[in-house]
Every structure is written in C-alpha cells, then in structure tokens.
Amino acid sequence: MEQNTRGEASRTPEEGEGLHINSIVIPADEEQPLRENQLLTAGLKDRQQLVGGLIQGIDLMDPPARLYCNEEGKVLELPMNKRATLLLWVHNPAFTYRDVIVGDAFLVGPVGRRSTDTSVPDKYAERLFEARRFRVEVKPDTDTEWHEHPEQFDQWTTAYEHALGWGIGLGGRQRRHIAAVRIVPGQ
C-alpha cells in the first residue's frame, strides 16, 4: 500500500469501494483441496502471491473464464498441476496435449469492460464445489444437439479425463465426428 502526503497508508479505489471478485485457487499439490478466494478487482500482488511469481493468463471457453498460472513455472521446474491442466485442455482445445499448467493456479471470470478480471462463473463453482455426480456430453459435428454419454462419475477430474478420451483421438486431435465435449453436473 502506498502512503499519502501525511504518511498514512492510502487505499486504491478498489480497496476503498470494496470491489472484489471471486476466484478458485487450484493448488498443484493434489492433496490440497480447491478453495474459493476473494481478490480485488484490480491488483497484481495478491495474484502473484497465489501463483508464487509472475502471472500468465490463459482464456478458457464454454463458459468463458481466465486461468492464471506462474509465467516462469516451467523454468522454475514447478510440479505439474493436473487439475488446472484438465480444465485448460477441456475448456481451450488449442492446448490439449500440447501444453500443461505447472505450479499453483487460479481461475477467475473473463476479462471485463475495463480490462479487469471478473468473478469466476457460477458454472465453474457449481461444478468444482457443489456437484457430486458428473456426466459427459458430446456434440457430433453433424448435429447441433448435445448427447449424454451413459456413464456418470463421482469426481470431476475423472469426468474430465474421460471427456478428453472421448473427444480427442490419438495425437491430441479432435475426433472427426466429435465437434465438442463438455462436463455437466449429473443426477
């Protein structure tokens, strides 16, 4: 925090107005649970603390979000973050089997109007914290409808792994007859 001319700590407009967003922290250590976290709408220090260094943002789709990780994580030889990598691979197919997330990561919503982060979409919070069963749905490239795969899963990570297997063929390429895959809460 900076000091004003009287030597008192001055607050940023975000701190003064209490403008916070919700995020989901995804530790690389799989023994550590995911956790919800509040961040100031703007500000770099708290984001850098969450990943242990410089931050890099990667956009996710359907629903739109942004995943942050340590920009120098691979150089620093941080451990692979399997859970963040699964989210990246399913929600941004350009990275599937081409890149991984290392070190701790966190998820927020898409960049907002003022080029600031927004709160993580409810769909991610529901999927990662509230749902107890998960289904995988596939959309054939010849159809506009989603089709439910019959198998259900107790863990979101297992559902994501299966979704990748069903939607992505060998070599990390989208299967020709599958346009998209998604994970939804089950019954």
N, C-alpha and C positions, 0 to 999 in steps of 0.2 A: 504494500500500500504506500502511496506517495504521501509526502507531508505538504500541508498548505503553508502559507506565509507565516502563520502563528505557531508553526512547529507541530500542529495537530495532524493526526492521520486523516487524509482526505479520502472520500469514498468515490468510487466510479459511479456514473449514473445508474448502472445496473445494480450495484450494491445498495445504493440509496433507494431505489424503487423496488428492490427485491425481485428483479426479473430473473427467474430461474427456469431451467428446463430439466426434464427427467432423462436420465441415461441408464444404460445397463452395462455394468462392468463385467467383462469376461476374462477371468484370470487364466493364464496359461496352465497353471497347476490344476489339473482336473479334480484334485481332492478339494479344492476351494470352490464353494458354490458361486453361481452368478449372483450379483447383487444390484439392487436399484441404487442410484446415486443422483443427487441434485447438483447441477452445475450452474454457474452464472451463464446468462445468455451469451455473453462475450467474455473473453479472457483466456489467456494461454497457460498460465502457471498451473492451475488445477488440472487442466487437460494433460499437460506434460507430466505431472506427478502420477496420474493414473497409468501412463504407459512407461514411465521411467526414462523419459528423454524427449527428443524432438518428435512431433506428431506428424503423421501422414493420414489423410482421409481418403477413403475409397467409397464410392457411391454404390448402394445396393438398390435393387428394383423389386417391385411387387411384394410387399409395399415399399415405397421409397424410403431410404434411410441412409445414414452415413456411418461407416465403421472406421474408427481411428485405431492406429497401432503405432509402435515405435518405428520411426523412419529409418533408424540405423540398426534395427533389431537383428538383421542377418549379419551385418558386420560385427556386431557385438556377440554373435552366436547365442542369442536368446533361444529358449526352448520353443518348439512348435506349439502353437495354440490350436489344438484340434477343433474345439468348439467354434472359435471365430472363423477358422478356415472352412468348416462346413457351412456356416452362414454365408460366407463370401462365395463359395462355389455354387450354392443353390440360388442365391439372390443376385449374382452377377456372373453369368455363364462365361464371360470373356476370360475369367481367371480359373475356371475349372480345370484341375490337374495341371495348371501352368504355373501357379504361384501359391504360396502358403503365408499365413499370418504367424509371426513369432512374437513371443512376449505377451504381456497383458494387453488387452484391447478394450474398447468400449463402443457402445452403439448409441447413436442419437438419431433424431429425425433428419429429414433432408434440409439442406441449406435454405433458409428463409429469405424473405424480401430484402432484408438489409445485409445479406451475405453473412448472417449469423446462424448458428445451429438452432434447431427446433427440438422439442421433446420427442423422444422415441415414440413411434406409432404404437397405439394400443394393441394392434395385432401382434407385434413382437412381444410385448409384455404379457399378453394373454397366452401366447404360445410357449414362452420360456418360463413363466412362473405359475400360471393358473391351470393350464390344461393337464390332464392326467393320462389321456389316450391321444394317439395321433394317427392320422390317415395320410396317405399319399394319393394325390390326384394327378392324372396325366391328361394332356391335351394333344390328341393326334394332329398331325399337320393337315389332315383333310377334314377337320371338324372344328367348330367353334365352341363346343361344349367340353367341360371337364368331366373326366371319367374316374370314378373312385376305384383304386386298387383294393382288392378284398382284404388284404392283411392290415391289421392295426398294431400299433406299437405302444409300449409303456414309457419309452424315453424319447424325447425329441431328437437326440443325437442319432439314435438308431433309425428313426424315420428319415432323417436327412441322409444318412448313409444309403438306405435303400432307395430313396428318391434319386440319388446320384446314379446308382446302379441301373435303375430302370430307365432313366432319361438320357444317360450318357453311355456311349459304347466304348469299346477298347480304344485307347489312344486319346481319350478325353474329348471326343467329338460327339456332338448331339446326334442321337439316333435319328435316322432319316424319317421314320414315321412318327416321331415324337416332337411336337413343337415346343412344349414346356412341361415342367413338373412343379408341383407345389405341395407344401405340407400344411394341413389344416387340423384343428382340434377334432378328435374323434368323439364318439358317444360313450 
